Amino acid sequence: MKATHSGPTIVFVVCCVAALSALALSVPQAAAQERAAFDAFFDTVTRAEGELFRGRAEPLKALWSRASDVTLFGVSGGSGDHGWDQVGRRLDWASTQYSEGSLTIERIASYVDGNLGYVVQREKLRFTVPGRSSESILEIRATWIFRRERIGWRVIHRQADPQMKRQGPAEVTR
C-alpha cells in the first residue's frame, strides 16, 4: 500500500478557509467604519449648511472640493455653477440672502461605497431676509454628492429646489 501525504493539503485548506472567514468578517466591519466616517462628515455638512443660513458661508465652503468638476444648482435658481471659483462665489452670495436661519432635515436616502456617496433629503429652513423682520419658511428638496479625496470627504455637487406640489404638464398654466 502506498503512503499518502494529505496532512499538508488539509492544513493548507484549513488555513485558506480560516483566512476567507476572517476576510468575510472584516468586510462588514470595514463597511460599517466607512459608513460611520461618511455619516460623521455629513453631520458636519449639515451644521455648516445651517451656518450658511445664518449668513456665514465659510464653514460650508471649507467642506467643498476645490476641483474644477464641482457643481452647484442652488435653490435660488440660475443656470448653475461649475468649478470651484463659481461655486465659491455662489456660496458667498447665498450667505448674504439669509440671516437668523434654522435648518431641520429629513433624510430620504443615502449611500456610500468606496470614494463616492450621496444624500437625498428634504430641508425646512426658517430664516429672515437681511433687513426685514418677518420670518420666512422655505422647504427644499436637496441632493448632495460627495467624493473622498486625499484630504477626506468633500462635497462635489448639490442640487436643491423648492419643494413643489406634484404637477403634470397638462396642469401647468401660463
PAMARDREN-377216 format. One record per residue: residue number from 0; x, y, z of N, C-alpha, C, CB in turn. Coordinates in steps of 0.001 Angstrom, whole numbers, plus 500000, padded with zeros to 6 digits. Glycine has a CB too. Layout:
N
SITE  resi      nu      nv      nw     cau     cav     caw      cu      cv      cw     cbu     cbv     cbw
SITE   NUM       X       Y       Z       X       Y       Z       X       Y       Z       X       Y       Z
...
***
This chain:
174
SITE  resi      nu      nv      nw     cau     cav     caw      cu      cv      cw     cbu     cbv     cbw
SITE     0  500842  498833  500000  500000  500000  500000  500891  501236  500000  499040  499995  501213
SITE     1  500511  502206  499167  501298  503416  499001  500882  504446  500051  501130  503988  497575
SITE     2  501839  505096  500687  501564  506111  501710  501217  507429  501024  502787  506291  502668
SITE     3  500220  508116  501556  499845  509430  501021  500162  510490  502062  498331  509474  500628
SITE     4  500417  511652  501587  500749  512771  502473  499658  513838  502336  502167  513367  502132
SITE     5  498520  513560  502864  497406  514512  502779  497451  515535  503898  496079  513776  502815
SITE     6  498294  515336  504877  498387  516276  506002  498653  517704  505573  499467  515841  506942
SITE     7  499690  517961  504736  499940  519345  504315  498779  519946  503518  501206  519406  503483
SITE     8  498114  519128  502715  496980  519615  501932  495828  520012  502844  496517  518550  500930
SITE     9  495558  519199  503838  494481  519511  504785  494803  520786  505553  494259  518340  505766
SITE    10  496043  520919  505992  496448  522130  506717  496272  523359  505826  497922  522018  507196
SITE    11  496664  523250  504553  496524  524355  503614  495054  524731  503438  497147  523989  502260
SITE    12  494190  523748  503253  492758  524002  503076  492172  524641  504326  492011  522697  502748
SITE    13  492510  524153  505496  492011  524729  506748  492476  526177  506882  492488  523895  507965
SITE    14  493729  526461  506548  494236  527843  506627  493504  528758  505646  495752  527878  506342
SITE    15  493232  528263  504429  492500  529063  503441  491082  529370  503919  492452  528331  502091
SITE    16  490415  528376  504463  489061  528579  504972  489079  529592  506112  488447  527243  505446
SITE    17  490044  529480  507000  490142  530422  508127  490417  531836  507623  491254  529983  509111
SITE    18  491305  531977  506639  491619  533305  506099  490401  533919  505416  492790  533219  505107
SITE    19  489691  533118  504631  488488  533625  503958  487407  534006  504969  487941  532573  502976
SITE    20  487271  533235  506020  486291  533563  507062  486649  534878  507737  486210  532435  508109
SITE    21  487926  535067  508037  488361  536325  508664  488130  537496  507724  489848  536252  509062
SITE    22  488410  537292  506445  488184  538349  505458  486697  538680  505357  488732  537927  504079
SITE    23  485860  537677  505321  484407  537895  505227  483891  538640  506448  483665  536554  505079
SITE    24  484467  538381  507604  484044  539088  508813  484546  540524  508821  484540  538358  510055
SITE    25  485721  540782  508222  486275  542136  508247  485619  543053  507238  487753  542093  507994
SITE    26  485053  542513  506149  484405  543349  505134  483211  544108  505715  483952  542488  503948
SITE    27  482282  543457  506423  481192  544233  507015  481698  545254  508041  480188  543296  507673
SITE    28  482742  544902  508784  483283  545831  509773  483887  547051  509069  484346  545129  510657
SITE    29  484611  546823  507972  485183  547938  507213  484075  548798  506619  486112  547417  506096
SITE    30  483020  548176  506105  481897  548928  505542  481213  549759  506617  480884  547978  504885
SITE    31  481092  549205  507810  480473  549941  508919  481338  551139  509310  480261  549012  510140
SITE    32  482648  550964  509312  483545  552079  509633  483488  553147  508546  484993  551577  509808
SITE    33  483450  552712  507289  483332  553645  506170  482038  554450  506283  483378  552888  504827
SITE    34  480950  553765  506604  479655  554425  506744  479666  555416  507901  478548  553390  506950
SITE    35  480269  555023  509013  480327  555916  510177  481123  557178  509848  480957  555190  511389
SITE    36  482229  557040  509124  483030  558212  508747  482246  559115  507806  484353  557779  508085
SITE    37  481535  558517  506865  480711  559288  505938  479602  560028  506683  480110  558369  504865
SITE    38  478906  559335  507580  477824  559962  508350  478341  561105  509215  477126  558923  509229
SITE    39  479522  560930  509807  480107  561998  510623  480415  563214  509752  481393  561503  511335
SITE    40  480940  562970  508550  481208  564083  507644  479914  564787  507263  481936  563591  506386
SITE    41  478873  564014  506955  477625  564655  506557  476992  565436  507709  476646  563613  506040
SITE    42  477157  564984  508935  476693  565777  510083  477395  567126  510114  476937  565019  511407
SITE    43  478682  567133  509789  479440  568385  509719  478904  569271  508598  480941  568101  509503
SITE    44  478571  568669  507463  477995  569419  506342  476676  570062  506775  477772  568490  505110
SITE    45  475845  569314  507481  474540  569831  507913  474721  571024  508847  473721  568724  508616
SITE    46  475639  570918  509796  475901  572060  510692  476413  573267  509904  476928  571668  511784
SITE    47  477297  573019  508942  477846  574105  508133  476775  574738  507248  478998  573592  507271
SITE    48  475859  573917  506732  474758  574462  505938  473887  575367  506807  473909  573321  505322
SITE    49  473665  574964  508040  472923  575809  508969  473598  577160  509160  472775  575110  510309
SITE    50  474920  577156  509197  475670  578417  509320  475482  579298  508087  477167  578131  509532
SITE    51  475396  578688  506914  475160  579455  505693  473861  580243  505816  475111  578524  504462
SITE    52  472844  579604  506397  471550  580254  506540  471515  581243  507710  470473  579209  506722
SITE    53  472610  581364  508408  472783  582418  509414  473690  583536  508873  473379  581825  510723
SITE    54  474049  583407  507591  474851  584449  506955  476344  584177  506949  474603  585737  507630
SITE    55  476769  582943  507244  478193  582613  507293  478500  581475  506312  478614  582218  508736
SITE    56  479185  581803  505232  479477  580824  504182  480713  579979  504459  479649  581529  502875
SITE    57  481671  580498  505206  482977  579837  505345  482919  578394  505844  483826  580625  506275
SITE    58  482119  578060  506861  482118  576651  507299  481718  575674  506190  481175  576481  508476
SITE    59  480740  576039  505358  480329  575157  504277  481349  575171  503142  478952  575562  503755
SITE    60  481879  576324  502829  482885  576412  501773  484089  575527  502094  483333  577869  501581
SITE    61  484439  575423  503355  485598  574622  503755  485420  573140  503461  485870  574811  505226
SITE    62  484178  572693  503275  483893  571275  503065  483767  570896  501592  482630  570904  503783
SITE    63  483834  571871  500716  483722  571608  499279  485080  571262  498694  483124  572821  498548
SITE    64  485074  570404  497682  486267  570131  496890  486645  571408  496144  486033  568942  495896
SITE    65  487911  571581  495906  488384  572721  495116  488604  572327  493659  489683  573281  495711
SITE    66  488095  571176  493269  488299  570667  491913  487475  571442  490889  487944  569186  491848
SITE    67  487910  571334  489648  487235  572049  488563  485914  571396  488164  488146  572129  487355
SITE    68  485638  570190  488673  484408  569496  488269  483260  569645  489269  484699  568034  488069
SITE    69  483407  570467  490323  482313  570630  491279  481190  571442  490639  482811  571317  492579
SITE    70  479951  571152  491077  478786  571834  490523  477790  572155  491628  478120  570975  489433
SITE    71  477056  573241  491424  476042  573677  492384  474849  574225  491616  476612  574751  493365
SITE    72  473703  573628  491865  472437  574129  491335  471612  574501  492550  471695  573061  490410
SITE    73  471703  575765  492954  471125  576229  494200  469630  576451  494135  471784  577480  494615
SITE    74  469048  576553  495326  467605  576705  495482  467102  578026  494897  467229  576614  496953
SITE    75  467977  579017  494748  467560  580316  494226  467562  580376  492708  468453  581390  494767
SITE    76  467818  579243  492057  467727  579198  490606  469005  579609  489911  466618  580069  490146
SITE    77  468850  580004  488669  470002  580332  487842  470393  579139  486991  471183  580781  488707
SITE    78  471417  579330  486192  471838  578277  485270  472770  577263  485911  472512  578885  484077
SITE    79  473158  577475  487145  474054  576556  487836  475483  577055  487788  473965  575164  487228
SITE    80  476265  576566  488710  477656  576986  488829  478549  575768  488669  477918  577691  490188
SITE    81  479677  575958  487963  480580  574854  487648  482010  575290  487936  480424  574406  486163
SITE    82  482727  574462  488679  484102  574781  489067  484115  575533  490387  484800  575611  487974
SITE    83  485202  575367  491141  485255  575946  492475  485117  577461  492467  486540  575564  493143
SITE    84  485699  578159  491503  485606  579625  491502  484150  580080  491481  486358  580212  490293
SITE    85  483340  579494  490611  481925  579869  490534  481160  579411  491775  481283  579273  489275
SITE    86  481399  578168  492199  480675  577634  493359  481001  578439  494606  481019  576148  493582
SITE    87  482267  578764  494815  482649  579558  495986  481967  580918  496002  484155  579742  496024
SITE    88  481930  581581  494841  481236  582882  494760  479749  582729  495027  481452  583525  493382
SITE    89  479153  581657  494522  477709  581432  494738  477411  581228  496219  477218  580206  493928
SITE    90  478254  580466  496914  478043  580254  498348  478187  581571  499110  479041  579207  498895
SITE    91  479155  582397  498720  479297  583724  499354  478029  584542  499145  480528  584486  498780
SITE    92  477526  584573  497914  476306  585324  497619  475132  584761  498411  475999  585291  496109
SITE    93  474978  583431  498426  473850  582815  499133  473847  583209  500608  473904  581285  498998
SITE    94  475009  583302  501208  475064  583642  502644  474549  585055  502913  476502  583511  503166
SITE    95  474528  585919  501898  474020  587283  502094  472504  587352  501991  474640  588223  501077
SITE    96  471873  586272  501586  470428  586264  501372  469641  585832  502606  470092  585355  500222
SITE    97  470338  585332  503641  469692  584754  504821  470313  585311  506090  469800  583220  504805
SITE    98  469493  585367  507138  470024  585617  508482  469117  584905  509482  470113  587162  508793
SITE    99  469665  584659  510643  468916  584028  511737  468237  582732  511304  467873  584993  512278
SITE   100  468890  581959  510463  468285  580744  509936  468391  579558  510873  468912  580396  508636
SITE   101  467411  578688  510771  467468  577388  511445  467043  576338  510438  466555  577350  512730
SITE   102  467699  575195  510485  467521  574167  509477  467134  572857  510133  468792  573996  508647
SITE   103  466104  572215  509614  465786  570841  510010  465793  570003  508742  464394  570746  510761
SITE   104  466255  568769  508871  466343  567911  507698  465608  566601  507934  467803  567641  507340
SITE   105  465149  566033  506836  464579  564690  506833  465322  563926  505742  463002  564703  506586
SITE   106  466215  563047  506160  466992  562277  505193  466090  561229  504559  468225  561610  505864
SITE   107  466054  561208  503241  465234  560270  502490  466050  559032  502118  464665  560941  501227
SITE   108  467245  559249  501621  468105  558145  501203  469552  558601  501267  467740  557655  499771
SITE   109  470438  557647  501479  471867  557937  501399  472592  556646  501048  472407  558542  502741
SITE   110  473763  556816  500466  474536  555667  500027  475997  556057  500012  474076  555171  498633
SITE   111  476845  555145  500397  478284  555353  500299  478922  554036  499891  478882  555879  501645
SITE   112  479873  554137  498963  480614  552958  498525  481959  553435  497998  479824  552146  497432
SITE   113  482993  553031  498668  484325  553437  498223  484534  554925  498385  484544  553043  496777
SITE   114  484764  555595  497270  485093  557018  497301  483946  557934  496905  486243  557276  496406
SITE   115  482734  557397  496756  481579  558223  496406  480423  557965  497361  481142  557954  494961
SITE   116  479667  559010  497615  478474  558882  498441  477483  559968  498060  478827  558965  499945
SITE   117  476231  559744  498438  475223  560771  498193  474196  560766  499318  474533  560549  496828
SITE   118  473492  561879  499423  472387  562024  500369  471259  562752  499646  472831  562800  501669
SITE   119  470044  562244  499792  468843  562902  499287  468003  563231  500505  468051  561998  498250
SITE   120  467556  564474  500616  466812  564864  501810  465860  566012  501518  467769  565254  502929
SITE   121  464947  566181  502464  464093  567371  502492  464662  568280  503574  462567  567007  502770
SITE   122  464647  569573  503289  465151  570556  504247  464067  571593  504501  466457  571234  503727
SITE   123  463914  571952  505739  462984  573026  506093  463803  574123  506752  461827  572518  507044
SITE   124  463731  575279  506167  464530  576410  506588  463626  577529  507082  465423  576899  505443
SITE   125  463895  577984  508284  463250  579187  508831  464331  580256  508904  462589  578921  510261
SITE   126  464052  581442  508382  465074  582487  508323  464410  583848  508178  466056  582234  507152
SITE   127  465215  584870  508317  464767  586212  507958  465663  586699  506824  464813  587196  509195
SITE   128  465084  587472  505956  465855  588117  504904  466552  589301  505559  464943  588566  503682
SITE   129  467844  589484  505340  468531  590628  505953  467800  591943  505676  469971  590718  505438
SITE   130  467606  592712  506719  466916  593991  506605  465417  593908  506799  467195  594585  505286
SITE   131  464894  592702  506960  463459  592528  507199  463258  591895  508566  462804  591655  506087
SITE   132  462047  592039  509085  461799  591492  510425  460951  590231  510418  461130  592528  511278
SITE   133  460211  589989  509357  459322  588822  509354  460098  587545  509008  458165  589030  508349
SITE   134  459635  586444  509621  460258  585153  509362  459733  584565  508057  460002  584184  510528
SITE   135  460620  583913  507332  460255  583200  506101  460517  581724  506307  461052  583738  504867
SITE   136  459793  580907  505570  459987  579458  505603  460203  578992  504172  458765  578721  506265
SITE   137  461186  578138  503992  461492  577582  502687  461642  576076  502848  462782  578223  502080
SITE   138  460890  575322  502054  461021  573866  502047  461745  573471  500774  459625  573158  502148
SITE   139  462797  572675  500934  463729  572377  499854  463857  570871  499669  465105  573003  500136
SITE   140  463981  570456  498429  464416  569095  498103  465875  569206  497695  463529  568434  496952
SITE   141  466735  568402  498287  468165  568548  498023  468839  567194  497813  468840  569291  499173
SITE   142  469776  567198  496894  470642  566046  496661  472083  566525  496771  470362  565383  495259
SITE   143  472841  565852  497606  474262  566132  497802  475052  564948  497257  474595  566389  499318
SITE   144  476169  565215  496593  477086  564159  496156  478463  564478  496726  477132  564043  494580
SITE   145  479121  563430  497217  480408  563581  497901  481446  562661  497290  480266  563292  499401
SITE   146  482703  563077  497407  483816  562264  496946  484884  562265  498038  484389  562798  495587
SITE   147  485468  561095  498265  486589  561031  499200  487839  561401  498411  486722  559597  499868
SITE   148  488484  562452  498872  489706  562926  498233  490878  562670  499171  489602  564438  497867
SITE   149  492046  563066  498754  493256  562850  499546  493109  563382  500968  494448  563511  498870
SITE   150  492398  564476  501145  492250  565093  502470  490967  564681  503180  492286  566594  502341
SITE   151  490213  563749  502599  488982  563269  503228  487777  563542  502356  488791  563917  504589
SITE   152  486595  563343  502932  485344  563557  502195  485180  565023  501848  484135  563067  503012
SITE   153  484650  565286  500656  484372  566642  500198  483077  566650  499401  485541  567191  499347
SITE   154  482369  567779  499443  481175  567994  498631  481640  568238  497199  480309  569201  499173
SITE   155  480980  567562  496229  481299  567839  494826  480072  568303  494038  481892  566597  494171
SITE   156  478868  568145  494614  477676  568611  493907  476529  568797  494900  477272  567615  492786
SITE   157  475717  569806  494642  474456  569984  495355  473430  570458  494344  474596  570998  496549
SITE   158  472284  569818  494388  471121  570224  493601  470013  570489  494606  470700  569121  492529
SITE   159  469431  571674  494573  468348  571999  495503  467281  572781  494759  468874  572808  496724
SITE   160  466038  572488  495109  464947  573262  494527  463819  573339  495548  464451  572628  493184
SITE   161  462961  574353  495401  461839  574463  496326  460912  573262  496161  461067  575781  496095
SITE   162  460448  572758  497270  459516  571628  497211  458220  572109  496570  459248  571029  498637
SITE   163  457700  571336  495641  456509  571742  494911  455457  570655  495009  456840  572046  493441
SITE   164  454217  571057  494799  453173  570050  494661  453407  569333  493345  451740  570685  494720
SITE   165  453028  568068  493293  453146  567314  492047  452257  567978  491008  452754  565812  492247
SITE   166  452788  568115  489804  452056  568820  488762  452493  568272  487418  452290  570356  488844
SITE   167  451569  567762  486646  451863  567255  485312  451858  568363  484282  450866  566187  484922
SITE   168  452379  568103  483082  452426  569126  482041  451057  569704  481695  453049  568555  480805
SITE   169  450011  568887  481762  448666  569373  481412  448136  570338  482459  447695  568199  481253
SITE   170  448728  570303  483670  448247  571171  484757  448986  572506  484823  448386  570455  486087
SITE   171  450014  572657  484029  450793  573887  484044  449996  574974  483334  452185  573683  483372
SITE   172  449880  576116  483948  449191  577239  483310  450199  578344  483078  447994  577747  484176
SITE   173  449950  579107  482045  450884  580206  481732  450259  581523  482060  451301  580182  480260
***
